[in-house]
Amino acid sequence: MTTTPTARWSRVVDVAWMSRAACTGQPDLPWTADPEITTVRQLLVMGGLCRACPVVSDCADLAKRAKVTAGFWAGRHRDMATR
């Protein structure tokens, strides 16, 4: 997910991989929307991008290490309500 500010993480974690993410340049998708308002089509498109992404493991690692609790990261919503 490239729409999340990375300044605070870049001091702690190497986030250079984000420039190679499949979601880069896809601001029209609801990466940060509530899962309840995300359409099935949008979920399928975002999930497909993540499955084909060359850095999906880096994304999943960052989401886990940063304890991300919102947004669509590494192929799934990280919102607390959907866990």
N, C-alpha and C positions, 0 to 999 in steps of 0.2 A: 504494500500500500504506500503510495507516494504522496498522498495529500496530508499526511500527518507531519507536523513540524519535527525536524530531525536535529535541530540545533542542540537540544539538551542531551540527546543520545550520542551525537557525534563526538562529544568530549569523552565519552566513556566507551563507546562501541564503534568499530569501523562500520560505517553505513555507505561506503562507496558503492557497494553492490546494488543499492537502490536505483542507480541510474540504468541498470540493465534489467530491471523488473518489467514484466509484461504489462503491468498496470500503468507504467509511465506513459503519459499521453492519453490516458483514458478518463479524463475528468467528468465525462458525461455519465459515468456509472456511479451508483450510490455507495461508494466505499465506506462512508461514515454514517449512512442513514440507519435509522432504527430498523431492525429486522422485520418488524411488523408491517412496515410500509414498503419494503423491498418486494418487487414482483418476482414471480417464479422465473420469468424470462431473464431478469437482471441477475438473479442468483445463478442461473445456468451459465450466463455469459461470464460473470466474474469467476465462477468456479472453473470454467474452461480455460480462462486466461491463467489462473493459478496453476492448474494441472500442467499446462504447457510452459510455464515460466522457468527460465534457467536458474533462478535464484529463490525458488519457493522454500528450500530448506533454510536459507539464510533468513527469510521472512518469518518462518515458523520459529526459528531460534530467537530472533529479536522479540517477537510477540511473547514468547515464553519468558525470556530473561527480563523483559521490561514489564512483565505482568500486565499486558494490554488487556483492557476490559471493555473495549468498544471498537466497533468497526469490523471490516471484513479483511482478515489477514490470513495468508497462506491457505486459502480455500475454504475458510469458514468464518462465521460471525463470532466475534470474541465478546459480545455483550453478555454481561452477567446473567441477564434474564433468559438467555438461550442455552446456558450451560447445563 
